[in-house]
Amino acid sequence: MRILIVGAGIAGLAACRALSLRGFEPTIVEHNEKAGEGGAGLFLPGNSVRAIGQLGLLEPLLEQSYPITRQRICDENGRLLSAIDTRDVWGAVAPCRSTRRSTLWQILRNESRAEVCLKSITSIDDRGDDVVVRFDDGDIGEYDLVIGADGVNSTVRELAFPGGPSPEYVGNVCWRFITRNICGLADWTVMLGSDRSVLCKPISPSELYIYADMSVPEWEVDRYSASTMLPPLFDHVAGPFRQVLHLAASSDVHFSELVRLRLESWHRNRVVLIGDAAHAAPPSMAQGAGLAIEDALVLADVLAAEPRVEVALNRFEARRKPRVDWVHRQNASRDRARRLPRILRNALFRMAGTRIYRRSYSVLTEPV
C-alpha cells in the first residue's frame, strides 16, 4: 500500500513507526526543518507511556524521562488541597513520566525507519481509488492513503476538508518553558488561582517544566506574547514557586492560545487526520501526545487487518472517537472545576481530588 504521512511531529513519526511494525513502508514529508526542536516539556500519563511501549520504545523513554509518582494540587498560597498517588490509578497500565518534547521526538525519529522528505504539499486530489498529491518542489505523487499528521493548523485538513470547522479559542493563553529546578521540586505540582494557574513538573533531577495559563478575552490576546513578563501576572498565585517565574526572562518561552477542534469526521475517502490535526484540545488532561500515539497504533492495526482503505478508516474512527470525545469532555469539566469560586473549588479538591482524578482517567486506563 502506498501511504503518505504529512507531518513529522510526534503524531507523524508515531504513525510511521506503527505502520513500519505492521509491514508497511510509508513516505513521510515535513515542511519545517526544525520540527523536532519546538515545544517545551511533556507530562505522559500511564496510557501515553503504554502506547509508547506498544511502539517498542519503552526502554529508551524510561532512560530519558523522569518518574511522576505524585500529583499535588495546591491553592495560590501553596496550601495542599489534594495529593494523588499516580500508581493507584495507573499501576496496572504503565508508570507516569515527564520529559522534554524534543526527547520524545528524537526517540521516535531514531526508530521511524523512514527518511523524512523536507517539502510541503500544495494540493490533494482524492479521486476515490487513489489520491494525487502535488508538492511545492513540483513533484506529484499517487497514494492509496494520505495521513494528515500536521498539527492543529493542518494543511491536509484545509485542503481535503474544505468548509470544515477551524480550531476554536477556549478563553485561555499559556506560557511554557524549561528551567533549572532551583526549588528542589520532586512532584508534579499545580498552584490554582481564580483565573490563572502555575504548574511545575520536574523532567529531570535538575530541570523543571513550567506551564502557566490565564483566562484572557479573545480581543485582548494580542496584548501578550512569549516576551511578556510573567512575575507581575502570576506572582500572587505562584506560592513557593515565585522565584521560578523570574527565570522565564532567561529561558526559551513558548506562548500560545489554547484551542479545541471538534470535527464531525476525521476522514474523507482516502484521506485521514490523526493527532491535533483531527482533535486538538487544551492540555488539562495532558493527552496531546498520548492520543496521537494511540491514533497511530489503532490506524496501523485496522489497516493491517482490512485491505479496503475506506472500511479500515471507518473502523479507525469508530474505535477512536468515543475515547477522544471523553477526553474533550473531561478537559472541559476540569477547567470548570478549577475556575469555581475559591472556597467551593478548594473544598471540592480537598474532599474529592483523588476521586475526580480517578474518574477523569478511567476510560483511558482501558486498552485502546
Secondary structure as the mmCIF struct_conf table of DSSP 4:
data_model
#
loop_
_struct_conf.conf_type_id
_struct_conf.id
_struct_conf.beg_label_comp_id
_struct_conf.beg_label_asym_id
_struct_conf.beg_label_seq_id
_struct_conf.end_label_comp_id
_struct_conf.end_label_asym_id
_struct_conf.end_label_seq_id
STRN STRN1 ILE A 3 VAL A 6
BEND BEND1 GLY A 9 GLY A 9
HELX_RH_AL_P HELX_RH_AL_P1 ILE A 10 LEU A 21
TURN_TY1_P TURN_TY1_P1 ARG A 22 GLY A 23
STRN STRN2 THR A 27 GLU A 30
BEND BEND2 HIS A 31 HIS A 31
TURN_TY1_P TURN_TY1_P2 GLU A 33 GLU A 37
STRN STRN3 GLY A 41 LEU A 44
HELX_RH_AL_P HELX_RH_AL_P2 GLY A 46 GLN A 54
TURN_TY1_P TURN_TY1_P3 LEU A 55 GLY A 56
HELX_RH_AL_P HELX_RH_AL_P3 LEU A 58 GLU A 63
TURN_TY1_P TURN_TY1_P4 GLN A 64 GLN A 64
BEND BEND3 SER A 65 SER A 65
STRN STRN4 TYR A 66 PRO A 67
STRN STRN5 ARG A 70 ASP A 75
TURN_TY1_P TURN_TY1_P5 GLU A 76 ASN A 77
STRN STRN6 LEU A 80 ASP A 85
HELX_RH_AL_P HELX_RH_AL_P4 THR A 86 TRP A 90
TURN_TY1_P TURN_TY1_P6 GLY A 91 VAL A 93
STRN STRN7 ARG A 97 ARG A 100
HELX_RH_AL_P HELX_RH_AL_P5 ARG A 101 ASN A 110
TURN_TY1_P TURN_TY1_P7 GLU A 111 GLU A 111
BEND BEND4 ALA A 114 ALA A 114
HELX_LH_PP_P HELX_LH_PP_P1 GLU A 115 GLU A 115
STRN STRN8 VAL A 116 LEU A 118
STRN STRN9 ILE A 121 ASP A 126
BEND BEND5 GLY A 128 ASP A 129
STRN STRN10 VAL A 131 PHE A 135
TURN_TY1_P TURN_TY1_P8 ASP A 136 ASP A 137
BEND BEND6 GLY A 138 GLY A 138
STRN STRN11 ILE A 140 TYR A 143
BEND BEND7 ASP A 144 ASP A 144
STRN STRN12 LEU A 145 GLY A 148
BEND BEND8 ASP A 150 ASP A 150
TURN_TY1_P TURN_TY1_P9 VAL A 152 ASN A 153
HELX_RH_AL_P HELX_RH_AL_P6 THR A 155 ALA A 160
BEND BEND9 PHE A 161 PHE A 161
TURN_TY1_P TURN_TY1_P10 PRO A 162 GLY A 163
HELX_LH_PP_P HELX_LH_PP_P2 GLY A 164 PRO A 167
STRN STRN13 GLU A 168 ARG A 180
TURN_TY1_P TURN_TY1_P11 ILE A 182 CYS A 183
BEND BEND10 ASP A 187 ASP A 187
STRN STRN14 TRP A 188 LEU A 192
BEND BEND11 SER A 194 ASP A 195
STRN STRN15 ARG A 196 SER A 204
TURN_TY1_P TURN_TY1_P12 PRO A 205 SER A 206
STRN STRN16 GLU A 207 SER A 215
HELX_RH_3T_P HELX_RH_3T_P1 GLU A 218 ARG A 223
TURN_TY1_P TURN_TY1_P13 ALA A 226 SER A 227
BEND BEND12 THR A 228 THR A 228
BEND BEND13 LEU A 230 LEU A 230
HELX_RH_AL_P HELX_RH_AL_P7 PRO A 231 PHE A 234
TURN_TY1_P TURN_TY1_P14 ASP A 235 VAL A 237
HELX_RH_3T_P HELX_RH_3T_P2 GLY A 239 PHE A 241
HELX_RH_AL_P HELX_RH_AL_P8 ARG A 242 LEU A 245
HELX_RH_3T_P HELX_RH_3T_P3 HIS A 246 SER A 250
BEND BEND14 SER A 251 SER A 251
STRN STRN17 HIS A 254 ARG A 260
BEND BEND15 GLU A 264 GLU A 264
BEND BEND16 TRP A 266 TRP A 266
STRN STRN18 HIS A 267 ARG A 268
TURN_TY1_P TURN_TY1_P15 ASN A 269 ARG A 270
STRN STRN19 VAL A 271 LEU A 273
TURN_TY1_P TURN_TY1_P16 GLY A 275 GLY A 275
HELX_RH_AL_P HELX_RH_AL_P9 ASP A 276 HIS A 279
HELX_RH_3T_P HELX_RH_3T_P4 PRO A 283 MET A 285
HELX_RH_AL_P HELX_RH_AL_P10 GLY A 288 ALA A 305
BEND BEND17 PRO A 307 PRO A 307
HELX_RH_AL_P HELX_RH_AL_P11 VAL A 309 ARG A 338
TURN_TY1_P TURN_TY1_P17 ARG A 339 ARG A 339
BEND BEND18 LEU A 340 LEU A 340
HELX_RH_AL_P HELX_RH_AL_P12 ARG A 342 TYR A 361
TURN_TY1_P TURN_TY1_P18 SER A 362 SER A 362
HELX_RH_3T_P HELX_RH_3T_P5 VAL A 363 THR A 365
BEND BEND19 GLU A 366 GLU A 366
#
